[in-house]
C-alpha cells in the first residue's frame, strides 16, 4: 500500500513511515464503468481517492436536466464535503470507466487523528487545500447553472431578434394586468403597433435592413415609454405595448410620439429610398373605451385596422 500511496500527488512529501501508517487506514474498492459510487442527496461517511480510472460527478437540475459538474482522475479525491459537513451530497458520482479508489471511513480518520496526529494533520491540510478549490469550482459552476437557467427562462418569453417579450408572454400577462387594473380601479391602455409596408421594405432593402428597422422601432418605443410600459413582439412586424395606469389621453400622446419618432427615423435614413418607413398604431383603453377584457383586446385590433386602411402612418383609437 505504501508504494501505491507514494504515486498519488495528494501524498507527495509524506515519509515512508507516514505512508505505512496511512496504508492501514485506507481500503481498496473497485467499480465498473457506469457504477454509481455516491448518489445525489446521500449522506456518506467515506472519503475517496482515485487510484486509477476516472469518476464523473453530475448535478441533477429540476426539469430532468443533468449537468456534468466535475471529473476526478488518478490522485484526485471527492466526498470530503458531505463527510466533514454531515450534509447530503450535491452530486451523483459515477465511474466513467473501470476504476479503483482508495477509501477511508470517518471512524478510521478519527482514529488516525487520535493515534497519529502529525500524519493526520498533514493529510487534512492537503484535503483542506483541495476542498477550497472544489468549493471555488462549485461556486463558479453553480453560478453558470443559475445563469444558464435564467437565459433559458428568458428565451422562453422573449423574441430572439429584438429582445423584447414575445406573444406567449403577452397573452399570459395581458389578462392578469387587466384584472389588476379592474380590481384597483386603475386605467390600462394597449397599443397595437404595425410597421407600414414591411413586406415592401424587405423586398426593396433586404431582410437584413428590415431586421435593423424592427430593432430600431423597438429602440424608439423603449425610449418613449421608458420603464413605464411593456413591449412584446406580437408577430412579424406587429408589436404590442401595454401601459399600466395610462388613460386614453396619455396613451394617445405616447402613440403619437412613437409614430413621429419612426417617421423621423425613416426620413433621416431612407429619404432617398422609394420605401417609406412609418408605423400605424391602434389604441384601446380601460375604462375609457372598453369595460371588459374581450372588448379591450378587440378594440385595439380594430383601431389598428382603421389606421392601416385610412392611409397608414397614423394613430387611431
Residue, then its C-alpha position, 0 to 999 in steps of 0.5 A: x500500500x505504501x508504494x501505491x500511496x507514494x504515486x498519488x500527488x495528494x501524498x507527495x512529501x509524506x515519509x515512508x513511515x507516514x505512508x505505512x501508517x496511512x496504508x492501514x487506514x485506507x481500503x481498496x474498492x473497485x467499480x465498473x464503468x457506469x457504477x454509481x459510487x455516491x448518489x445525489x442527496x446521500x449522506x456518506x461517511x467515506x472519503x475517496x481517492x482515485x487510484x486509477x480510472x476516472x469518476x464523473x460527478x453530475x448535478x441533477x437540475x429540476x426539469x430532468x436536466x443533468x449537468x456534468x459538474x466535475x471529473x476526478x482522475x488518478x490522485x484526485x479525491x471527492x466526498x470530503x464535503x458531505x463527510x466533514x459537513x454531515x450534509x447530503x451530497x450535491x452530486x451523483x458520482x459515477x465511474x466513467x470507466x473501470x476504476x479503483x479508489x482508495x477509501x477511508x471511513x470517518x471512524x478510521x480518520x478519527x482514529x488516525x487523528x487520535x493515534x497519529x496526529x502529525x500524519x493526520x494533520x498533514x493529510x487534512x491540510x492537503x484535503x483542506x487545500x483541495x476542498x477550497x478549490x472544489x468549493x471555488x469550482x462549485x461556486x463558479x459552476x453553480x453560478x453558470x447553472x443559475x445563469x444558464x437557467x435564467x437565459x433559458x427562462x428568458x428565451x422562453x418569453x422573449x423574441x430572439x431578434x429584438x429582445x423584447x417579450x414575445x406573444x406567449x408572454x403577452x397573452x399570459x400577462x395581458x389578462x392578469x394586468x387587466x384584472x389588476x387594473x379592474x380590481x384597483x380601479x386603475x386605467x390600462x391602455x394597449x397599443x397595437x403597433x404595425x410597421x407600414x409596408x414591411x413586406x415592401x421594405x424587405x423586398x426593396x432593402x433586404x431582410x437584413x435592413x428590415x431586421x435593423x428597422x424592427x430593432x430600431x422601432x423597438x429602440x424608439x418605443x423603449x425610449x418613449x415609454x421608458x420603464x413605464x410600459x411593456x413591449x412584446x413582439x406580437x408577430x412579424x412586424x406587429x408589436x404590442x405595448x401595454x401601459x399600466x395606469x395610462x388613460x386614453x389621453x396619455x396613451x394617445x400622446x405616447x402613440x403619437x410620439x412613437x409614430x413621429x419618432x419612426x417617421x423621423x427615423x425613416x426620413x433621416x435614413x431612407x429619404x432617398x429610398x422609394x420605401x417609406x418607413x412609418x408605423x400605424x398604431x391602434x389604441x384601446x383603453x380601460x375604462x375609457x373605451x372598453x369595460x371588459x377584457x374581450x372588448x379591450x383586446x378587440x378594440x385595439x385590433x380594430x383601431x389598428x385596422x382603421x389606421x392601416x386602411x385610412x392611409x397608414x402612418x397614423x394613430x387611431x383609437 
